[in-house]
Amino acid sequence: MTEILKNLCNANGISGREDEVRKLILSEIKPFAQCRVDALGNIIAFKKGKNSAASKIMLAAYMDEVGFMVNYITESGYVKITPVGGIDQRVVYGRRVIIGKNKITGVIGAKAVHLLSGDEKNKVPDFSEMYVDIGVESREEAEKYVSLGDSVYFDSDIYPFGDGFIKGKAIDDRAGCAILIDMIKQEQPYDLYFVFTVQEEVGTRGAKAAAFSVMPDKAIVVETTTAADIAGVSGEKRVCELGKGPVVSFMDRGTVYDSELYSLAFNIAERENIPCQTKTLVAGGNDSSAIHVSGEGVKTVAVSLPCRYLHSPSCVIYEKDYENAQKLIPLLAGEMASC
């Protein structure tokens, strides 16, 4: 696991509140590229290559993570929250969280199990029924530390485990950001544009503005995607699998990907002996949905890391998939830029 991936995942940045992540990325790439930040907070970086590109290429990864915002404080000092991005209620109850700039620690709770009715015991509490316990006894005391609109993040460290696996929050899509940072630091054969977008998790909003600004001919979206290679799941419902390399999709719920670029990615992978796979289920989406329909249209391909337990405090990827994505993406960008 690279140090930059660790630092990115440990940083906090829900949609619209990506400041900490943006500051970290800029500190890494400013010596190697021309950088600017647009009005929404996207980072747009130009990396001068050895040669001018025949096609303008944009690589994109998003900075934001799923989380919550404070929307109410009860008389007893419990903090009510609303989700930012798509979060499964099943992964939330009992989790430790951090709130706001003061980084107040709390625990997400709900009605005690011994008070649940028969029907309630068989269903997951809705977000409206949950709260964050920050260890105070009144609204007045809570308001000393927490305000409405404060960001709420999962408090979950990133670390390696097992035989080459990595677990942590916000691997979706800090892993993509880390890969782009690594590319910016290396010499590239052609001029390339790199964008680190905001607000992907709430509707690919930053990518729309970034693509309008760069106006690329072609784009590569670098992200993570759902892997369901777990017990009890078989066939196409496994979607993709850890250990089989980066994922190149032909279609998801937001994009039908350019067929030539889809084939090009697999041809490069075969030629260079890089493991590569596609998704066996049409599901999910990413910044491609905004990028490919921007301007007069952009030929777009997505290269993703297979990731278990997406949008949870414990995303899991396989380190060799990350390393193989690091090999494939620069080669793909180079060939796309050359013609």
Secondary structure, DSSP 8 states (H G I E B T S, - for coil): --HHHHHHHHS--BTT--HHHHHHHHHHHTTTSEEEE-TT--EEEEE--SB--SS-EEEEEE--B-EEEEEEE-TTS-EEEEEES---GGGTTT-EEEETTTTEEEEEE-S-GGG--TTGGGS---GGG-EEE-S-SSHHHHTTT--TT-EEEE----EEETTTEEEETTHHHHHHHHHHHHHHHS--SB-EEEEEES-GGGTSHHHHHHHHHH--SEEEEEEEEE---STT--GGGG-S-TTS--EE-SB-SS-B--HHHHHHHHHHHHHTT---B--SS-----THHHHTTSTT--EEEEEEEEEBSTTSTTEEEEHHHHHHHHHHHHHHHHHHHT-
